[in-house]
Amino acid sequence: MGRKKKNETGALDDAPFSYQATADGKVFISWNGRQITILRGDKATAFLKRVSGASEVKQQLAMARATGNFKRGNERS
């Protein structure tokens, strides 16, 4: 069977994720302006390598993957 296309629902079209790398090697990932997770060490290095030079969609997918399944119905809008 064929593999499903990533982001086929278009949920990442509005670029809800953003990240900020710090000089001490941390990466802060936010969703709609709210900080969701912090990557440190090897995870931060691997993430930065993955998003370096990647398209916006691939960066959004990498950030979504890095945050995991954080939406459990308890976030406030």
N, C-alpha and C positions, 0 to 999 in steps of 0.2 A: 504494500500500500504506500501511497505517496505521503510525504511529510507535510503537515499543515504549515501554511505561511505564518510567520511570526507577525504579530500586531495586526492580524486580519480584522479585528474589531475596530481598529483606528483609535484605540484608547491612548496611544502615545503621540498622536498627530499634533496635539497641542503642546507637546514638550513639557509635561508636568514635573519632570525630574530635573534637578540641577546638582552640580557638585562644586566643591571648592577644596583644592589641595593646599596644605600648609607647608611651611618650610621644614617643620619637624617630622614630615612624612605621614601625617594624618590626612584622610579624605573625608569631608563632611558631605553627606548626600541628603538632599532635601526634596520634598514632594509638595508642589504647590506652595512653596515658600516656608514650609515647616520642616525642621530637621528631623530626619527619620533614623539615620544610622551614621556611625563613624567607623571607618575602616582604618586599621593600623597595621604596621609591619608588612608581612608578605602579601596579605590580602590587598592592602593599599597599593603596593607596588604592582601586583598583577592587574588590578583594576586600571591603574593609570596607563599601563602598557596596552591594555585592551582598548581603551578609548582614544589613545593617541592616534590622530590621523583618521579616525573612524567617522563615518557619516553621522548626522544627527540622529537618525533612526537607530543605528547600531549603538550609539552612546546611550540613548534612552533605554534600549533593551538591556544593556549592560548595567545601568543604574537600577532598573527594575529587578534584575536578577540579583544584584548585590544587596538590595533591601529585603529580599525574600518575600514572604507572604505576610506583610505587616498589617494589611487591612482585615480586621476581624469583626468589624461592625461597631467598634467602640470609639472610633475617632469622631471628633466633633467637626462640624462644618462651619 
